[in-house]
Amino acid sequence: MVVYIDVIFLMNVLIDGALLWTTAWSRKLRYRPWRLGLSAAIGGSYAVMLFFPPLSFLFTVSLKFALSLLMLLTAFGFGGLQHFLRNLGAFYVINFMAAGAVFGCAYFWQSSSEIVNGILFSHDLGVTLTMLAFSFPLALWLCRHVLQALRRKQELTSFLAKVEVHIDEFASSCTGLIDTGNQLYDPLTKTPVMVMEAGQWGERIPEAWLVKIRRAEVDQLVTSIGTEPFVWQDRLRLVPYRGVNRNTQFMLALKPDRVVITTGSEQIEANKVLIGLDGGRLSSDNAYQAIIHPSLVNL
């Protein structure tokens, strides 16, 4: 029997690429084509190793699982434990579904004598049944949880919008969540406050300020304002709010020239708004980086 290694490699690259693309589609993931292609090439290379007997030790369950983790990290990155586990669950469910479809098609095209011979004389059937006994409930469990996560994400997507913040010649763009529970206003001017991750501003915010923002020590920044060079000194505001412990805290905010919010085909421009800077991550899976005040989108 002649085996063409290049054909095997390309075939597995295409299959792995299709599985990864389907995973990205089902999870609504943004990806770079070159990273997805590199991940598929890793999977294709692993399949080629099957034809080299000295490398047979690589084909163990633990190494196969480790390979799937490597492929997902290469294609989509980590993005947080919860985000990564959901990607892993979706990837395996899609693999199980694809494998089941292939098995069903192969069974459909078999003749009756081939089916009987497989049942009577093949010892592999017991292994297959054992695998099905464990994999089918697992597939159902993974499918249920992944679909629930997809449903939650689809519900969340309807409240997501593109946000562009403009200050002088600078513009910062991110995804924002329209939160009807956000009722934060500047008490003096009654200006609505849109919360945004401070990390979105890069080096525009002094590192010492970022440290205090992360530590919720914004009130201590009052003594620092004016002592460090900052191009937007006249745009700084301190907005009081009640934290989770019901104590009054302060949020450092910036007064932008304008904020453009795009929801579907609608574009809304707001001028009376403050951008509150949050030192952490607003979303565990990085689905959004800002919380949009509902008054800005006329909810």
C-alpha positions in Angstrom: 0.0 0.0 0.0 1.3 3.4 -1.0 0.8 6.3 1.4 1.3 9.9 0.3 2.4 11.9 3.3 1.7 15.2 1.7 -1.9 14.2 0.9 -2.4 13.0 4.4 -1.0 16.2 5.8 -3.1 18.5 3.5 -6.3 16.5 4.2 -5.8 16.8 8.0 -5.0 20.5 7.7 -8.3 21.0 5.9 -10.3 18.9 8.4 -8.7 20.6 11.4 -9.1 24.0 9.8 -12.8 23.3 9.2 -13.3 22.2 12.8 -11.5 25.3 14.2 -13.5 27.6 11.9 -16.7 26.0 13.0 -15.7 26.4 16.6 -15.0 30.1 16.0 -18.3 30.5 14.2 -20.3 28.7 17.0 -18.6 30.8 19.7 -18.7 34.0 17.6 -14.9 34.4 18.1 -12.7 36.8 16.3 -9.7 35.2 14.9 -6.7 35.8 12.6 -6.6 33.5 9.6 -2.9 32.9 9.9 -3.3 31.8 13.5 -6.1 29.4 12.6 -4.0 28.1 9.6 -1.0 27.6 11.9 -3.1 25.7 14.4 -4.5 23.5 11.6 -0.9 22.8 10.4 0.0 21.7 14.0 -2.9 19.2 13.8 -1.9 18.0 10.4 1.7 17.5 11.4 0.6 15.4 14.4 -1.4 13.1 12.0 1.7 12.6 9.8 3.7 11.4 12.8 1.4 8.3 12.9 3.5 6.9 10.0 6.8 7.0 11.9 6.9 4.0 14.3 9.6 5.6 16.5 7.1 8.4 17.3 4.3 6.0 18.3 4.8 7.0 22.0 3.2 10.4 21.1 -0.2 8.8 20.5 -1.5 8.7 24.0 -4.7 10.1 25.4 -2.9 12.7 27.5 -0.8 14.0 24.6 -3.8 14.1 22.3 -5.6 16.2 24.8 -2.5 18.4 25.2 -2.4 18.8 21.4 -6.0 20.0 21.4 -5.2 22.6 24.1 -2.2 23.8 22.0 -4.3 24.1 18.9 -6.9 26.2 20.6 -4.3 28.4 22.2 -2.7 28.9 18.9 -5.9 29.7 17.1 -7.8 31.8 19.6 -5.5 32.6 22.5 -6.4 32.1 26.2 -8.6 35.1 27.1 -9.4 33.8 30.6 -10.1 30.4 32.1 -13.8 30.5 31.6 -13.5 31.7 28.0 -10.9 29.0 27.2 -13.0 26.2 28.7 -16.0 27.2 26.7 -13.9 27.2 23.5 -12.6 23.7 24.5 -16.1 22.4 25.1 -17.3 23.8 21.8 -14.3 22.3 20.0 -14.8 18.8 21.4 -18.6 18.9 20.8 -18.0 19.8 17.2 -15.4 17.1 16.9 -17.8 14.5 18.4 -20.5 15.6 16.0 -18.2 15.5 13.0 -16.9 12.0 14.0 -20.4 10.8 14.5 -21.4 12.0 11.0 -18.4 10.3 9.4 -19.2 7.1 11.3 -22.8 7.3 10.2 -21.9 7.9 6.6 -19.4 5.0 6.6 -22.1 2.7 8.1 -24.6 3.8 5.6 -22.5 2.9 2.6 -21.4 -0.5 4.0 -23.0 -3.6 2.5 -25.0 -6.1 4.7 -22.1 -8.6 4.6 -19.6 -6.0 5.7 -21.8 -5.0 8.7 -22.3 -8.7 9.7 -18.6 -9.4 9.4 -17.8 -6.4 11.6 -20.3 -7.5 14.2 -19.3 -11.2 14.3 -15.5 -11.0 13.8 -14.2 -7.6 14.8 -13.1 -7.2 18.4 -13.1 -3.5 17.9 -16.9 -3.3 18.4 -16.6 -3.8 22.2 -14.2 -0.9 22.4 -16.5 1.2 20.3 -19.5 0.5 22.5 -17.4 1.3 25.6 -16.3 4.6 24.0 -19.9 5.4 23.1 -21.1 4.6 26.7 -18.7 7.3 28.0 -18.5 9.7 25.1 -22.3 10.1 24.4 -23.3 11.3 27.9 -20.2 13.5 28.0 -21.1 14.9 24.6 -24.7 15.6 25.8 -23.3 17.3 28.9 -20.9 19.4 26.9 -23.5 20.2 24.3 -26.0 21.4 27.0 -23.5 23.7 28.7 -22.0 25.0 25.5 -25.5 25.7 24.1 -26.4 27.5 27.3 -23.3 29.6 27.0 -24.1 30.3 23.4 -27.6 31.3 24.3 -26.4 33.7 27.0 -23.8 35.1 24.6 -26.5 35.6 21.9 -28.7 37.4 24.4 -25.8 39.5 25.5 -24.9 40.4 21.9 -28.2 42.3 21.4 -26.9 44.7 24.1 -23.5 45.2 22.7 -22.4 48.2 20.6 -19.3 49.7 19.2 -17.9 52.6 21.1 -15.6 55.3 19.8 -14.3 57.9 22.2 -12.7 61.1 20.7 -10.5 63.5 22.6 -8.6 66.0 20.4 -6.8 63.9 17.8 -7.0 60.8 19.9 -9.6 58.1 19.4 -10.2 54.9 21.4 -12.5 52.2 20.1 -13.9 49.2 21.9 -17.1 47.1 22.4 -19.5 48.3 25.0 -22.4 46.7 26.9 -25.6 48.7 27.2 -26.4 48.3 30.9 -29.9 49.5 32.0 -28.7 49.2 35.6 -26.0 51.8 35.1 -27.4 55.0 36.6 -24.1 56.7 37.4 -24.1 60.4 37.0 -21.8 63.3 37.9 -23.7 64.7 40.9 -22.7 68.3 40.1 -23.5 68.5 36.3 -25.9 65.5 36.0 -23.7 64.2 33.2 -24.1 60.4 32.6 -20.9 58.4 33.1 -19.9 55.6 30.8 -17.4 53.2 32.5 -14.4 52.0 30.4 -11.4 49.9 31.1 -8.4 52.1 31.8 -6.2 49.6 29.8 -7.9 50.8 26.6 -6.1 54.1 26.9 -2.6 52.6 26.7 0.2 54.9 27.6 -2.1 58.0 27.7 -2.7 57.4 31.4 0.4 57.6 33.6 1.4 54.2 35.1 1.3 55.5 38.7 -2.3 56.6 38.1 -3.3 53.2 36.7 -1.8 51.5 39.9 -4.0 53.7 42.1 -7.1 53.1 39.9 -6.6 49.3 40.2 -6.2 49.6 44.0 -9.4 51.8 44.2 -7.3 54.6 45.6 -8.5 57.3 43.2 -9.1 59.8 46.0 -5.3 59.8 46.5 -4.8 61.0 43.0 -5.9 64.5 43.9 -2.5 65.3 45.2 -0.8 63.8 42.1 -2.9 65.8 39.6 -0.7 68.7 38.4 2.6 67.1 39.5 2.9 64.7 36.6 2.7 65.7 32.9 -0.7 64.9 31.5 -2.0 66.4 28.3 -5.7 66.3 29.4 -5.4 67.9 32.9 -8.4 70.2 32.2 -10.6 67.2 31.3 -10.1 65.2 34.5 -13.1 64.7 36.9 -13.6 62.8 40.1 -17.0 61.1 40.2 -18.3 59.8 43.6 -20.2 56.5 43.7 -21.2 53.9 46.2 -19.1 50.7 46.1 -20.2 47.2 46.9 -19.5 47.8 50.6 -21.9 50.8 50.4 -19.0 53.2 51.1 -18.5 56.3 49.0 -15.7 55.9 46.6 -14.3 58.0 43.7 -13.8 57.2 40.0 -11.4 59.1 37.8 -13.2 60.3 34.7 -12.3 62.1 31.5 -14.5 64.6 29.5 -14.3 63.6 25.9 -15.1 65.8 22.9 -17.7 63.2 21.7 -18.6 59.6 21.9 -20.0 57.7 18.9 -22.1 54.6 19.7 -22.9 52.2 16.8 -25.7 49.7 17.4 -26.5 47.7 14.2 -27.3 50.3 11.5 -27.9 53.1 14.0 -25.2 55.6 15.0 -25.6 57.8 18.0 -23.3 60.7 18.9 -23.1 62.0 22.5 -21.3 65.1 23.7 -22.6 65.4 27.2 -20.9 62.3 28.8 -18.0 61.4 31.0 -15.7 58.4 30.6 -15.1 56.7 34.0 -11.9 54.7 34.2 -12.1 51.2 35.7 -8.8 49.5 36.6 -10.0 45.9 36.2 -11.7 43.9 33.4 -15.4 44.5 33.0 -16.0 41.1 31.3 -14.5 37.8 32.4 -14.3 36.6 28.7 -13.4 40.1 27.3 -16.7 40.3 25.4 -16.9 44.0 26.1 -14.6 46.7 27.5 -17.1 49.5 28.4 -20.4 49.8 30.1 -22.7 52.2 28.2 -25.1 54.5 30.2 -28.6 53.7 29.0 -29.5 57.4 28.6 -26.9 57.7 25.8 -28.9 55.3 23.6 -32.4 56.4 24.5 -33.5 53.2 26.2 
